[in-house]
């Protein structure tokens, strides 16, 4: 939880993904989950670069 809070504070992740109801989107809504892009049900990375950077730091 501390890591998530710090990532949100640094604006690296969004922890409140907006509703994905079809009528709220002009085009198609984002996927419910896409691990390759870093999109989860409740949390999403701002960019793949941030995800990769944090992954590498945690691995070392």
PyMOL Python script that loads the backbone (N, CA, C, O; Angstrom):
from pymol import cmd

cmd.read_pdbstr("""\
ATOM      1  N   UNK A   1       0.817  -1.185   0.000  1.00  0.00           N
ATOM      2  CA  UNK A   1       0.000   0.000   0.000  1.00  0.00           C
ATOM      3  C   UNK A   1       0.868   1.259   0.000  1.00  0.00           C
ATOM      4  O   UNK A   1       0.519   2.252  -0.638  1.00  0.00           O
ATOM      5  N   UNK A   2       1.991   1.222   0.708  1.00  0.00           N
ATOM      6  CA  UNK A   2       2.878   2.383   0.731  1.00  0.00           C
ATOM      7  C   UNK A   2       3.421   2.672  -0.660  1.00  0.00           C
ATOM      8  O   UNK A   2       3.511   3.829  -1.070  1.00  0.00           O
ATOM      9  N   UNK A   3       3.785   1.605  -1.392  1.00  0.00           N
ATOM     10  CA  UNK A   3       4.306   1.789  -2.748  1.00  0.00           C
ATOM     11  C   UNK A   3       3.228   2.399  -3.642  1.00  0.00           C
ATOM     12  O   UNK A   3       3.513   3.330  -4.395  1.00  0.00           O
ATOM     13  N   UNK A   4       2.014   1.899  -3.574  1.00  0.00           N
ATOM     14  CA  UNK A   4       0.923   2.445  -4.375  1.00  0.00           C
ATOM     15  C   UNK A   4       0.698   3.914  -4.061  1.00  0.00           C
ATOM     16  O   UNK A   4       0.569   4.726  -4.976  1.00  0.00           O
ATOM     17  N   UNK A   5       0.649   4.264  -2.802  1.00  0.00           N
ATOM     18  CA  UNK A   5       0.446   5.665  -2.412  1.00  0.00           C
ATOM     19  C   UNK A   5       1.568   6.560  -2.932  1.00  0.00           C
ATOM     20  O   UNK A   5       1.310   7.679  -3.376  1.00  0.00           O
ATOM     21  N   UNK A   6       2.798   6.080  -2.882  1.00  0.00           N
ATOM     22  CA  UNK A   6       3.929   6.862  -3.374  1.00  0.00           C
ATOM     23  C   UNK A   6       3.854   7.030  -4.896  1.00  0.00           C
ATOM     24  O   UNK A   6       4.140   8.108  -5.416  1.00  0.00           O
ATOM     25  N   UNK A   7       3.469   5.963  -5.610  1.00  0.00           N
ATOM     26  CA  UNK A   7       3.346   6.046  -7.059  1.00  0.00           C
ATOM     27  C   UNK A   7       2.236   7.012  -7.466  1.00  0.00           C
ATOM     28  O   UNK A   7       2.375   7.735  -8.452  1.00  0.00           O
ATOM     29  N   UNK A   8       1.151   7.029  -6.724  1.00  0.00           N
ATOM     30  CA  UNK A   8       0.067   7.981  -6.993  1.00  0.00           C
ATOM     31  C   UNK A   8       0.547   9.401  -6.724  1.00  0.00           C
ATOM     32  O   UNK A   8       0.287  10.312  -7.510  1.00  0.00           O
ATOM     33  N   UNK A   9       1.245   9.582  -5.616  1.00  0.00           N
ATOM     34  CA  UNK A   9       1.770  10.903  -5.256  1.00  0.00           C
ATOM     35  C   UNK A   9       2.702  11.446  -6.332  1.00  0.00           C
ATOM     36  O   UNK A   9       2.702  12.645  -6.611  1.00  0.00           O
ATOM     37  N   UNK A  10       3.492  10.566  -6.934  1.00  0.00           N
ATOM     38  CA  UNK A  10       4.427  10.968  -7.985  1.00  0.00           C
ATOM     39  C   UNK A  10       3.765  11.031  -9.365  1.00  0.00           C
ATOM     40  O   UNK A  10       4.426  11.308 -10.366  1.00  0.00           O
ATOM     41  N   UNK A  11       2.472  10.774  -9.407  1.00  0.00           N
ATOM     42  CA  UNK A  11       1.686  10.807 -10.647  1.00  0.00           C
ATOM     43  C   UNK A  11       2.180   9.777 -11.667  1.00  0.00           C
ATOM     44  O   UNK A  11       2.187  10.035 -12.871  1.00  0.00           O
ATOM     45  N   UNK A  12       2.591   8.612 -11.168  1.00  0.00           N
ATOM     46  CA  UNK A  12       3.020   7.535 -12.055  1.00  0.00           C
ATOM     47  C   UNK A  12       1.887   6.560 -12.349  1.00  0.00           C
ATOM     48  O   UNK A  12       1.879   5.918 -13.399  1.00  0.00           O
ATOM     49  N   UNK A  13       0.932   6.443 -11.432  1.00  0.00           N
ATOM     50  CA  UNK A  13      -0.232   5.582 -11.646  1.00  0.00           C
ATOM     51  C   UNK A  13      -1.505   6.337 -11.281  1.00  0.00           C
ATOM     52  O   UNK A  13      -1.488   7.322 -10.544  1.00  0.00           O
ATOM     53  N   UNK A  14      -2.600   5.835 -11.825  1.00  0.00           N
ATOM     54  CA  UNK A  14      -3.932   6.329 -11.479  1.00  0.00           C
ATOM     55  C   UNK A  14      -4.585   5.227 -10.670  1.00  0.00           C
ATOM     56  O   UNK A  14      -4.650   4.086 -11.128  1.00  0.00           O
ATOM     57  N   UNK A  15      -5.070   5.538  -9.479  1.00  0.00           N
ATOM     58  CA  UNK A  15      -5.669   4.490  -8.661  1.00  0.00           C
ATOM     59  C   UNK A  15      -7.190   4.547  -8.644  1.00  0.00           C
ATOM     60  O   UNK A  15      -7.828   3.821  -7.881  1.00  0.00           O
ATOM     61  N   UNK A  16      -7.769   5.387  -9.464  1.00  0.00           N
ATOM     62  CA  UNK A  16      -9.219   5.457  -9.577  1.00  0.00           C
ATOM     63  C   UNK A  16      -9.571   5.541 -11.059  1.00  0.00           C
ATOM     64  O   UNK A  16      -9.910   6.608 -11.572  1.00  0.00           O
ATOM     65  N   UNK A  17      -9.485   4.399 -11.736  1.00  0.00           N
ATOM     66  CA  UNK A  17      -9.745   4.352 -13.171  1.00  0.00           C
ATOM     67  C   UNK A  17     -11.208   4.726 -13.408  1.00  0.00           C
ATOM     68  O   UNK A  17     -12.097   4.181 -12.754  1.00  0.00           O
ATOM     69  N   UNK A  18     -11.467   5.653 -14.340  1.00  0.00           N
ATOM     70  CA  UNK A  18     -12.851   6.087 -14.586  1.00  0.00           C
ATOM     71  C   UNK A  18     -13.746   4.940 -15.051  1.00  0.00           C
ATOM     72  O   UNK A  18     -13.271   3.907 -15.524  1.00  0.00           O
ATOM     73  N   UNK A  19     -15.043   5.151 -14.903  1.00  0.00           N
ATOM     74  CA  UNK A  19     -16.006   4.144 -15.342  1.00  0.00           C
ATOM     75  C   UNK A  19     -15.804   3.812 -16.803  1.00  0.00           C
ATOM     76  O   UNK A  19     -15.431   4.676 -17.597  1.00  0.00           O
ATOM     77  N   UNK A  20     -16.046   2.573 -17.159  1.00  0.00           N
ATOM     78  CA  UNK A  20     -15.854   2.125 -18.537  1.00  0.00           C
ATOM     79  C   UNK A  20     -17.192   1.839 -19.222  1.00  0.00           C
ATOM     80  O   UNK A  20     -17.256   1.012 -20.131  1.00  0.00           O
ATOM     81  N   UNK A  21     -18.228   2.496 -18.807  1.00  0.00           N
ATOM     82  CA  UNK A  21     -19.539   2.305 -19.423  1.00  0.00           C
ATOM     83  C   UNK A  21     -19.481   2.811 -20.867  1.00  0.00           C
ATOM     84  O   UNK A  21     -18.950   3.890 -21.127  1.00  0.00           O
ATOM     85  N   UNK A  22     -20.019   2.044 -21.786  1.00  0.00           N
ATOM     86  CA  UNK A  22     -19.963   2.389 -23.210  1.00  0.00           C
ATOM     87  C   UNK A  22     -20.507   3.783 -23.502  1.00  0.00           C
ATOM     88  O   UNK A  22     -19.933   4.504 -24.317  1.00  0.00           O
ATOM     89  N   UNK A  23     -21.593   4.176 -22.859  1.00  0.00           N
ATOM     90  CA  UNK A  23     -22.219   5.463 -23.170  1.00  0.00           C
ATOM     91  C   UNK A  23     -21.409   6.667 -22.693  1.00  0.00           C
ATOM     92  O   UNK A  23     -21.709   7.796 -23.081  1.00  0.00           O
ATOM     93  N   UNK A  24     -20.391   6.452 -21.861  1.00  0.00           N
ATOM     94  CA  UNK A  24     -19.564   7.554 -21.367  1.00  0.00           C
ATOM     95  C   UNK A  24     -18.384   7.872 -22.295  1.00  0.00           C
ATOM     96  O   UNK A  24     -17.675   8.852 -22.067  1.00  0.00           O
ATOM     97  N   UNK A  25     -18.166   7.070 -23.324  1.00  0.00           N
ATOM     98  CA  UNK A  25     -16.996   7.232 -24.187  1.00  0.00           C
ATOM     99  C   UNK A  25     -17.433   7.553 -25.607  1.00  0.00           C
ATOM    100  O   UNK A  25     -18.408   6.985 -26.098  1.00  0.00           O
ATOM    101  N   UNK A  26     -16.726   8.455 -26.268  1.00  0.00           N
ATOM    102  CA  UNK A  26     -17.031   8.801 -27.655  1.00  0.00           C
ATOM    103  C   UNK A  26     -16.668   7.634 -28.563  1.00  0.00           C
ATOM    104  O   UNK A  26     -17.452   7.264 -29.437  1.00  0.00           O
ATOM    105  N   UNK A  27     -15.512   7.063 -28.370  1.00  0.00           N
ATOM    106  CA  UNK A  27     -15.067   5.926 -29.165  1.00  0.00           C
ATOM    107  C   UNK A  27     -15.370   4.667 -28.366  1.00  0.00           C
ATOM    108  O   UNK A  27     -16.484   4.528 -27.862  1.00  0.00           O
ATOM    109  N   UNK A  28     -14.443   3.766 -28.234  1.00  0.00           N
ATOM    110  CA  UNK A  28     -14.663   2.583 -27.421  1.00  0.00           C
ATOM    111  C   UNK A  28     -13.986   2.763 -26.069  1.00  0.00           C
ATOM    112  O   UNK A  28     -12.924   3.379 -25.989  1.00  0.00           O
ATOM    113  N   UNK A  29     -14.588   2.233 -25.003  1.00  0.00           N
ATOM    114  CA  UNK A  29     -13.991   2.388 -23.676  1.00  0.00           C
ATOM    115  C   UNK A  29     -12.684   1.602 -23.565  1.00  0.00           C
ATOM    116  O   UNK A  29     -12.471   0.648 -24.313  1.00  0.00           O
ATOM    117  N   UNK A  30     -11.812   1.995 -22.638  1.00  0.00           N
ATOM    118  CA  UNK A  30     -10.570   1.237 -22.457  1.00  0.00           C
ATOM    119  C   UNK A  30     -10.881  -0.169 -21.958  1.00  0.00           C
ATOM    120  O   UNK A  30     -11.942  -0.400 -21.378  1.00  0.00           O
ATOM    121  N   UNK A  31      -9.973  -1.102 -22.177  1.00  0.00           N
ATOM    122  CA  UNK A  31     -10.222  -2.476 -21.737  1.00  0.00           C
ATOM    123  C   UNK A  31     -10.301  -2.568 -20.218  1.00  0.00           C
ATOM    124  O   UNK A  31      -9.714  -1.758 -19.501  1.00  0.00           O
ATOM    125  N   UNK A  32     -11.038  -3.572 -19.740  1.00  0.00           N
ATOM    126  CA  UNK A  32     -11.125  -3.798 -18.292  1.00  0.00           C
ATOM    127  C   UNK A  32      -9.747  -4.071 -17.711  1.00  0.00           C
ATOM    128  O   UNK A  32      -9.392  -3.544 -16.656  1.00  0.00           O
ATOM    129  N   UNK A  33      -8.973  -4.894 -18.405  1.00  0.00           N
ATOM    130  CA  UNK A  33      -7.613  -5.198 -17.966  1.00  0.00           C
ATOM    131  C   UNK A  33      -6.750  -5.449 -19.191  1.00  0.00           C
ATOM    132  O   UNK A  33      -7.202  -6.058 -20.160  1.00  0.00           O
ATOM    133  N   UNK A  34      -5.520  -4.985 -19.150  1.00  0.00           N
ATOM    134  CA  UNK A  34      -4.548  -5.252 -20.199  1.00  0.00           C
ATOM    135  C   UNK A  34      -3.164  -5.206 -19.558  1.00  0.00           C
ATOM    136  O   UNK A  34      -2.540  -4.147 -19.491  1.00  0.00           O
ATOM    137  N   UNK A  35      -2.684  -6.365 -19.086  1.00  0.00           N
ATOM    138  CA  UNK A  35      -1.384  -6.390 -18.389  1.00  0.00           C
ATOM    139  C   UNK A  35      -0.232  -5.867 -19.235  1.00  0.00           C
ATOM    140  O   UNK A  35       0.709  -5.283 -18.699  1.00  0.00           O
ATOM    141  N   UNK A  36      -0.291  -6.067 -20.547  1.00  0.00           N
ATOM    142  CA  UNK A  36       0.788  -5.603 -21.414  1.00  0.00           C
ATOM    143  C   UNK A  36       0.895  -4.074 -21.393  1.00  0.00           C
ATOM    144  O   UNK A  36       1.997  -3.527 -21.429  1.00  0.00           O
ATOM    145  N   UNK A  37      -0.243  -3.393 -21.337  1.00  0.00           N
ATOM    146  CA  UNK A  37      -0.249  -1.933 -21.271  1.00  0.00           C
ATOM    147  C   UNK A  37      -0.170  -1.402 -19.845  1.00  0.00           C
ATOM    148  O   UNK A  37       0.087  -0.216 -19.636  1.00  0.00           O
ATOM    149  N   UNK A  38      -0.390  -2.276 -18.862  1.00  0.00           N
ATOM    150  CA  UNK A  38      -0.360  -1.830 -17.471  1.00  0.00           C
ATOM    151  C   UNK A  38      -1.694  -1.288 -16.992  1.00  0.00           C
ATOM    152  O   UNK A  38      -1.740  -0.416 -16.124  1.00  0.00           O
ATOM    153  N   UNK A  39      -2.786  -1.805 -17.556  1.00  0.00           N
ATOM    154  CA  UNK A  39      -4.127  -1.385 -17.153  1.00  0.00           C
ATOM    155  C   UNK A  39      -4.752  -2.495 -16.339  1.00  0.00           C
ATOM    156  O   UNK A  39      -4.887  -3.626 -16.807  1.00  0.00           O
ATOM    157  N   UNK A  40      -5.137  -2.163 -15.105  1.00  0.00           N
ATOM    158  CA  UNK A  40      -5.828  -3.113 -14.254  1.00  0.00           C
ATOM    159  C   UNK A  40      -7.256  -2.662 -14.026  1.00  0.00           C
ATOM    160  O   UNK A  40      -7.690  -1.643 -14.563  1.00  0.00           O
ATOM    161  N   UNK A  41      -7.978  -3.421 -13.230  1.00  0.00           N
ATOM    162  CA  UNK A  41      -9.375  -3.067 -12.966  1.00  0.00           C
ATOM    163  C   UNK A  41      -9.492  -1.767 -12.182  1.00  0.00           C
ATOM    164  O   UNK A  41     -10.410  -0.982 -12.419  1.00  0.00           O
ATOM    165  N   UNK A  42      -8.559  -1.528 -11.240  1.00  0.00           N
ATOM    166  CA  UNK A  42      -8.636  -0.348 -10.382  1.00  0.00           C
ATOM    167  C   UNK A  42      -7.450   0.594 -10.518  1.00  0.00           C
ATOM    168  O   UNK A  42      -7.534   1.745 -10.091  1.00  0.00           O
ATOM    169  N   UNK A  43      -6.350   0.137 -11.100  1.00  0.00           N
ATOM    170  CA  UNK A  43      -5.120   0.935 -11.180  1.00  0.00           C
ATOM    171  C   UNK A  43      -4.559   0.836 -12.595  1.00  0.00           C
ATOM    172  O   UNK A  43      -4.608  -0.224 -13.220  1.00  0.00           O
ATOM    173  N   UNK A  44      -4.021   1.959 -13.098  1.00  0.00           N
ATOM    174  CA  UNK A  44      -3.385   1.965 -14.417  1.00  0.00           C
ATOM    175  C   UNK A  44      -2.135   2.835 -14.368  1.00  0.00           C
ATOM    176  O   UNK A  44      -2.098   3.858 -13.684  1.00  0.00           O
ATOM    177  N   UNK A  45      -1.121   2.411 -15.101  1.00  0.00           N
ATOM    178  CA  UNK A  45       0.100   3.198 -15.206  1.00  0.00           C
ATOM    179  C   UNK A  45      -0.158   4.383 -16.117  1.00  0.00           C
ATOM    180  O   UNK A  45      -0.962   4.294 -17.045  1.00  0.00           O
ATOM    181  N   UNK A  46       0.521   5.493 -15.859  1.00  0.00           N
ATOM    182  CA  UNK A  46       0.406   6.666 -16.723  1.00  0.00           C
ATOM    183  C   UNK A  46       1.047   6.388 -18.083  1.00  0.00           C
ATOM    184  O   UNK A  46       0.546   6.840 -19.113  1.00  0.00           O
ATOM    185  N   UNK A  47       2.150   5.645 -18.084  1.00  0.00           N
ATOM    186  CA  UNK A  47       2.802   5.275 -19.347  1.00  0.00           C
ATOM    187  C   UNK A  47       3.588   3.984 -19.136  1.00  0.00           C
ATOM    188  O   UNK A  47       3.985   3.675 -18.013  1.00  0.00           O
ATOM    189  N   UNK A  48       3.814   3.228 -20.214  1.00  0.00           N
ATOM    190  CA  UNK A  48       4.608   1.999 -20.087  1.00  0.00           C
ATOM    191  C   UNK A  48       6.029   2.257 -19.571  1.00  0.00           C
ATOM    192  O   UNK A  48       6.616   1.400 -18.910  1.00  0.00           O
ATOM    193  N   UNK A  49       6.573   3.425 -19.872  1.00  0.00           N
ATOM    194  CA  UNK A  49       7.920   3.749 -19.398  1.00  0.00           C
ATOM    195  C   UNK A  49       7.973   3.755 -17.869  1.00  0.00           C
ATOM    196  O   UNK A  49       8.927   3.243 -17.282  1.00  0.00           O
ATOM    197  N   UNK A  50       6.965   4.325 -17.226  1.00  0.00           N
ATOM    198  CA  UNK A  50       6.937   4.342 -15.762  1.00  0.00           C
ATOM    199  C   UNK A  50       6.865   2.927 -15.210  1.00  0.00           C
ATOM    200  O   UNK A  50       7.557   2.597 -14.247  1.00  0.00           O
ATOM    201  N   UNK A  51       6.036   2.096 -15.811  1.00  0.00           N
ATOM    202  CA  UNK A  51       5.898   0.713 -15.344  1.00  0.00           C
ATOM    203  C   UNK A  51       7.229  -0.012 -15.435  1.00  0.00           C
ATOM    204  O   UNK A  51       7.637  -0.680 -14.485  1.00  0.00           O
ATOM    205  N   UNK A  52       7.911   0.110 -16.565  1.00  0.00           N
ATOM    206  CA  UNK A  52       9.183  -0.574 -16.750  1.00  0.00           C
ATOM    207  C   UNK A  52      10.257  -0.069 -15.797  1.00  0.00           C
ATOM    208  O   UNK A  52      11.055  -0.858 -15.290  1.00  0.00           O
ATOM    209  N   UNK A  53      10.286   1.209 -15.555  1.00  0.00           N
ATOM    210  CA  UNK A  53      11.271   1.783 -14.638  1.00  0.00           C
ATOM    211  C   UNK A  53      11.072   1.244 -13.224  1.00  0.00           C
ATOM    212  O   UNK A  53      12.034   0.832 -12.575  1.00  0.00           O
ATOM    213  N   UNK A  54       9.842   1.244 -12.749  1.00  0.00           N
ATOM    214  CA  UNK A  54       9.566   0.732 -11.401  1.00  0.00           C
ATOM    215  C   UNK A  54       9.848  -0.764 -11.333  1.00  0.00           C
ATOM    216  O   UNK A  54      10.385  -1.239 -10.333  1.00  0.00           O
ATOM    217  N   UNK A  55       9.501  -1.511 -12.368  1.00  0.00           N
ATOM    218  CA  UNK A  55       9.768  -2.951 -12.395  1.00  0.00           C
ATOM    219  C   UNK A  55      11.270  -3.215 -12.272  1.00  0.00           C
ATOM    220  O   UNK A  55      11.683  -4.081 -11.501  1.00  0.00           O
ATOM    221  N   UNK A  56      12.089  -2.473 -13.025  1.00  0.00           N
ATOM    222  CA  UNK A  56      13.537  -2.667 -12.971  1.00  0.00           C
ATOM    223  C   UNK A  56      14.131  -2.308 -11.611  1.00  0.00           C
ATOM    224  O   UNK A  56      15.043  -2.980 -11.130  1.00  0.00           O
ATOM    225  N   UNK A  57      13.620  -1.263 -11.004  1.00  0.00           N
ATOM    226  CA  UNK A  57      14.108  -0.867  -9.678  1.00  0.00           C
ATOM    227  C   UNK A  57      13.755  -1.947  -8.653  1.00  0.00           C
ATOM    228  O   UNK A  57      14.581  -2.295  -7.809  1.00  0.00           O
ATOM    229  N   UNK A  58      12.541  -2.475  -8.723  1.00  0.00           N
ATOM    230  CA  UNK A  58      12.132  -3.488  -7.760  1.00  0.00           C
ATOM    231  C   UNK A  58      12.878  -4.800  -7.952  1.00  0.00           C
ATOM    232  O   UNK A  58      13.078  -5.539  -6.988  1.00  0.00           O
ATOM    233  N   UNK A  59      13.294  -5.103  -9.178  1.00  0.00           N
ATOM    234  CA  UNK A  59      14.052  -6.323  -9.438  1.00  0.00           C
ATOM    235  C   UNK A  59      15.488  -6.236  -8.942  1.00  0.00           C
ATOM    236  O   UNK A  59      16.090  -7.259  -8.615  1.00  0.00           O
ATOM    237  N   UNK A  60      16.042  -5.036  -8.881  1.00  0.00           N
ATOM    238  CA  UNK A  60      17.456  -4.904  -8.468  1.00  0.00           C
ATOM    239  C   UNK A  60      17.611  -4.803  -6.973  1.00  0.00           C
ATOM    240  O   UNK A  60      18.732  -4.689  -6.476  1.00  0.00           O
TER     241      UNK A  60
END
""", "prot")
cmd.dss("prot")
cmd.show_as("cartoon", "prot")
cmd.util.cbc("prot")
cmd.orient("prot")
